[in-house]
């Protein structure tokens, strides 16, 4: 059996407790039943193409914008970092 702790806004809790009472169930049993119904009947949402990558890159983009760096300066930074990493691998004999 899985145990879950959920923090609900007071209004949401009140509404759910009302529904449980109306259904003649304990609050816990009502929530268990509703979650079971959700798991059985609610189709999984369709993934939004590219959304995940956009979300991952959002902080990077914000940081870039805040830095005031130009795209050319950013490209130079990456090129220098790649060159430095290559030099380190050459000195240590590491290919990974």
C-alpha positions as YAML, in Angstrom:
chain: A
units: angstrom
residues:
- id: 1
  name: UNK
  ca: [0.00, 0.00, 0.00]
- id: 2
  name: UNK
  ca: [1.32, 3.43, -0.98]
- id: 3
  name: UNK
  ca: [0.94, 6.39, 1.40]
- id: 4
  name: UNK
  ca: [0.74, 9.91, 0.03]
- id: 5
  name: UNK
  ca: [0.74, 13.22, 1.87]
- id: 6
  name: UNK
  ca: [-0.94, 16.06, 0.00]
- id: 7
  name: UNK
  ca: [-1.25, 19.71, 0.96]
- id: 8
  name: UNK
  ca: [-4.56, 21.17, -0.18]
- id: 9
  name: UNK
  ca: [-5.89, 24.70, -0.09]
- id: 10
  name: UNK
  ca: [-8.55, 24.97, 2.63]
- id: 11
  name: UNK
  ca: [-11.35, 25.54, 0.11]
- id: 12
  name: UNK
  ca: [-10.41, 22.42, -1.85]
- id: 13
  name: UNK
  ca: [-10.31, 20.35, 1.32]
- id: 14
  name: UNK
  ca: [-13.72, 21.69, 2.36]
- id: 15
  name: UNK
  ca: [-15.27, 20.80, -0.99]
- id: 16
  name: UNK
  ca: [-13.78, 17.32, -0.98]
- id: 17
  name: UNK
  ca: [-14.95, 16.68, 2.57]
- id: 18
  name: UNK
  ca: [-18.46, 17.78, 1.58]
- id: 19
  name: UNK
  ca: [-18.45, 15.38, -1.36]
- id: 20
  name: UNK
  ca: [-17.18, 12.56, 0.87]
- id: 21
  name: UNK
  ca: [-19.97, 13.20, 3.37]
- id: 22
  name: UNK
  ca: [-22.58, 13.36, 0.62]
- id: 23
  name: UNK
  ca: [-21.26, 10.04, -0.73]
- id: 24
  name: UNK
  ca: [-21.41, 8.46, 2.72]
- id: 25
  name: UNK
  ca: [-17.69, 7.79, 2.74]
- id: 26
  name: UNK
  ca: [-14.83, 8.82, 4.98]
- id: 27
  name: UNK
  ca: [-12.66, 11.56, 3.56]
- id: 28
  name: UNK
  ca: [-9.76, 9.13, 3.07]
- id: 29
  name: UNK
  ca: [-11.91, 6.49, 1.36]
- id: 30
  name: UNK
  ca: [-13.48, 9.12, -0.92]
- id: 31
  name: UNK
  ca: [-10.03, 10.37, -2.00]
- id: 32
  name: UNK
  ca: [-8.83, 6.78, -2.55]
- id: 33
  name: UNK
  ca: [-11.87, 6.07, -4.73]
- id: 34
  name: UNK
  ca: [-11.49, 9.26, -6.76]
- id: 35
  name: UNK
  ca: [-7.80, 8.63, -7.38]
- id: 36
  name: UNK
  ca: [-8.59, 5.05, -8.43]
- id: 37
  name: UNK
  ca: [-11.20, 6.35, -10.88]
- id: 38
  name: UNK
  ca: [-8.73, 8.88, -12.23]
- id: 39
  name: UNK
  ca: [-6.11, 6.18, -12.76]
- id: 40
  name: UNK
  ca: [-8.58, 3.93, -14.58]
- id: 41
  name: UNK
  ca: [-10.54, 6.43, -16.67]
- id: 42
  name: UNK
  ca: [-8.48, 9.52, -17.34]
- id: 43
  name: UNK
  ca: [-6.41, 9.25, -20.51]
- id: 44
  name: UNK
  ca: [-2.83, 10.38, -20.25]
- id: 45
  name: UNK
  ca: [-2.32, 13.84, -21.72]
- id: 46
  name: UNK
  ca: [-0.69, 13.94, -25.11]
- id: 47
  name: UNK
  ca: [2.92, 15.08, -24.83]
- id: 48
  name: UNK
  ca: [3.57, 18.49, -26.31]
- id: 49
  name: UNK
  ca: [6.43, 18.20, -28.81]
- id: 50
  name: UNK
  ca: [9.45, 20.26, -27.84]
- id: 51
  name: UNK
  ca: [7.86, 21.46, -24.62]
- id: 52
  name: UNK
  ca: [10.15, 19.51, -22.35]
- id: 53
  name: UNK
  ca: [13.31, 20.85, -23.98]
- id: 54
  name: UNK
  ca: [11.91, 24.39, -23.89]
- id: 55
  name: UNK
  ca: [11.24, 24.02, -20.17]
- id: 56
  name: UNK
  ca: [14.74, 22.67, -19.54]
- id: 57
  name: UNK
  ca: [16.38, 25.45, -21.51]
- id: 58
  name: UNK
  ca: [14.28, 28.29, -20.07]
- id: 59
  name: UNK
  ca: [16.71, 29.09, -17.21]
- id: 60
  name: UNK
  ca: [19.67, 28.93, -19.60]
- id: 61
  name: UNK
  ca: [17.97, 31.35, -21.99]
- id: 62
  name: UNK
  ca: [17.06, 33.69, -19.14]
- id: 63
  name: UNK
  ca: [20.63, 33.62, -17.87]
- id: 64
  name: UNK
  ca: [21.96, 34.35, -21.33]
- id: 65
  name: UNK
  ca: [19.61, 37.31, -21.74]
- id: 66
  name: UNK
  ca: [20.51, 38.64, -18.30]
- id: 67
  name: UNK
  ca: [24.24, 38.34, -19.04]
- id: 68
  name: UNK
  ca: [24.10, 40.92, -21.82]
- id: 69
  name: UNK
  ca: [26.33, 38.67, -23.92]
- id: 70
  name: UNK
  ca: [25.94, 38.64, -27.68]
- id: 71
  name: UNK
  ca: [25.41, 35.41, -29.60]
- id: 72
  name: UNK
  ca: [28.91, 35.75, -31.03]
- id: 73
  name: UNK
  ca: [30.39, 36.12, -27.55]
- id: 74
  name: UNK
  ca: [28.48, 33.03, -26.40]
- id: 75
  name: UNK
  ca: [29.74, 31.08, -29.41]
- id: 76
  name: UNK
  ca: [33.31, 32.18, -28.59]
- id: 77
  name: UNK
  ca: [32.84, 31.08, -24.97]
- id: 78
  name: UNK
  ca: [31.71, 27.61, -26.05]
- id: 79
  name: UNK
  ca: [34.46, 27.34, -28.64]
- id: 80
  name: UNK
  ca: [37.09, 28.27, -26.01]
- id: 81
  name: UNK
  ca: [35.65, 25.79, -23.49]
- id: 82
  name: UNK
  ca: [35.61, 23.02, -26.10]
- id: 83
  name: UNK
  ca: [39.22, 23.79, -27.05]
- id: 84
  name: UNK
  ca: [40.30, 23.82, -23.40]
- id: 85
  name: UNK
  ca: [38.58, 20.46, -22.78]
- id: 86
  name: UNK
  ca: [40.30, 19.03, -25.88]
- id: 87
  name: UNK
  ca: [43.69, 20.27, -24.62]
- id: 88
  name: UNK
  ca: [43.12, 18.65, -21.21]
- id: 89
  name: UNK
  ca: [42.19, 15.34, -22.85]
- id: 90
  name: UNK
  ca: [45.33, 15.49, -24.99]
- id: 91
  name: UNK
  ca: [47.52, 16.06, -21.94]
- id: 92
  name: UNK
  ca: [45.90, 13.32, -19.86]
- id: 93
  name: UNK
  ca: [45.45, 10.81, -22.69]
- id: 94
  name: UNK
  ca: [41.71, 10.58, -22.00]
- id: 95
  name: UNK
  ca: [39.34, 10.17, -24.96]
- id: 96
  name: UNK
  ca: [36.08, 10.65, -23.05]
...
